[in-house]
Amino acid sequence: MTDKSSVMLVDDHPLLLKGLKQLLEFESDIEVVAEANNGPDAIQLAEDLDPDLIVLDLNMHGMDGLETLKGMRKVGVTSRIVMLTVSDADEDVVEAISSGADGYLLKDMDPEKLLEQLRRALDGKMVLSEAVTEILATAIRKPAPRQQADLNNLTNREYEILSLIAKGMSNKVIARELDISDGTVKVHVKHLLKKLGLRSRVEAAVWMVNQQGS
């Protein structure tokens, strides 16, 4: 049996949710394991299921996508989270990535291109629509230092996993590399993010690369 990547979809537009699900279900190695149309349900499902990837709408009624994203990271969800939205407003892009999103894609993308980007996200890459790349590049030229992050707080295994995250490896690849289960990797990732005061794998990878270069 093939090892399928698990994906959760969060959007309060039924038609878009259905279309996205159909697009992904054509792929034999991807499984849509859950759908949610509001923030609170999405946070609970993400915590319970710990999917490989969460595709999250930004402009939802009630709790919006940014609040939902922050809520997920706050409860320790380590899934890759990609925002899918119609907004290319500078502040939305910067806040989403700063709050722990692993990507920011616009809904007007060609379906094949969208699928390609979601696959890249599953492979551990940061994914961005071309329209938002420059916005982000401008915003992160001078990232704020994180004083509380200290490698000495990590166990040897956590350090090992962080080094592999910095090389762009996904949980599945790390699990194979270290001969441990996906679940064990996820637990280690959750612990090391908390210890370092970091919000996402991407932030951890960038931070680690900076440490190695300094």
ZIURHU-V485999 format. One record per backbone hydrogen bond with DSSP energy under -0.5 kcal/mol. NH is the residue of the N-H (numbers start at 1). CO is the residue of the C=O. If there is no record, write none. Layout:
BEGIN
NH|CO  NH|CO
END
This chain:
BEGIN
4|2  5|29  7|31  8|53  9|34  10|55  11|36  14|12  17|13  18|14  19|15  20|16  21|17  22|18  23|19  24|20  25|21  26|22  27|24  28|26  30|27  31|5  33|7  33|31  34|7  36|9  42|38  43|39  44|40  45|41  46|42  47|43  48|44  49|45  50|46  52|6  53|6  54|80  55|8  56|54  56|82  57|10  58|84  60|58  63|61  64|62  65|58  68|64  69|65  70|66  71|67  72|68  73|69  74|70  75|71  76|73  77|72  80|52  82|54  83|103  84|56  85|105  93|89  94|90  95|91  96|92  97|93  98|94  99|95  100|97  101|96  102|81  103|81  104|127  105|83  107|85  109|106  114|110  115|111  116|112  117|113  118|114  119|115  120|116  121|117  122|118  123|119  124|121  125|120  127|102  129|104  132|129  133|129  133|130  134|130  136|132  137|133  138|134  139|135  140|136  141|138  143|140  147|145  149|146  153|150  154|151  159|155  160|156  161|157  162|158  163|159  164|160  165|161  166|162  167|163  168|165  169|164  174|170  175|171  176|172  177|173  178|174  179|175  180|175  185|181  186|182  187|183  188|184  189|185  190|186  191|187  192|188  193|189  194|190  195|191  196|192  197|193  197|194  198|193  204|200  205|201  206|202  207|203  208|204  209|205  210|206  211|207  212|208  213|209  214|210  214|211
END
